[in-house]
Structures are given as C-alpha cells and as structure tokens.
Amino acid sequence: MNNLLNDIEFDILGAVYFVEPFEHILEECNEKTAVVADVLKQLIHKKFIIPMKWDEEKKEFIRSFIYDTDDMRQYHYLATKDGLMAHNSK
C-alpha cells in the first residue's frame, strides 16, 4: 500500500476527519469540482475514505457501500483509520 499522498489527497483527507458534505470538501481544498470528485473516488478505492448517507430512521450517518460516482454531492465523507494514518504520516 502506498501511503504517499499528493497535495490534493492530503487536503481532502484533512477535510474529512469528521463526516463532511462534498461542498465542505470543495471549500477546504479550493479545487475544481471534477478534480475533487476524481480524487475522492481514488481515496475511496484505496479505502482511505468512506461515503456516508443519512439514515432518516436511525437519525445518523451510515456507511454507504454503494455510491453513485456520477453524483458525489449526494454523499458525505469520512476518513477511515488507514486514511487518518496516511494523512498523519506525511
């Protein structure tokens, strides 16, 4: 596993220590929407971030095992333990 992060990966991981919406990540990273969406997908694939959906019944965010890669705005995101470790090792 390659824990070396580029600047945008580092910034995105720094923005999702807590469950955060896509818009928050955009604000924190100051990058184009398409770039943030693509890097998020890569970080999800590396298991550094997990997509989250609001569960109205439970009144909390739950892990979304399936997500729509064409509409990243409909999810919230959270760094995993591996993602936090990679972020803190830079």
Secondary structure as UniProt FT lines:
FT   HELIX           7..15
FT   STRAND          20..21
FT   HELIX           22..29
FT   HELIX           33..45
FT   TURN            46..47
FT   STRAND          49..55
FT   TURN            56..59
FT   STRAND          60..63
FT   TURN            69..70
FT   HELIX           72..74
FT   STRAND          76..79
FT   HELIX           81..88
//
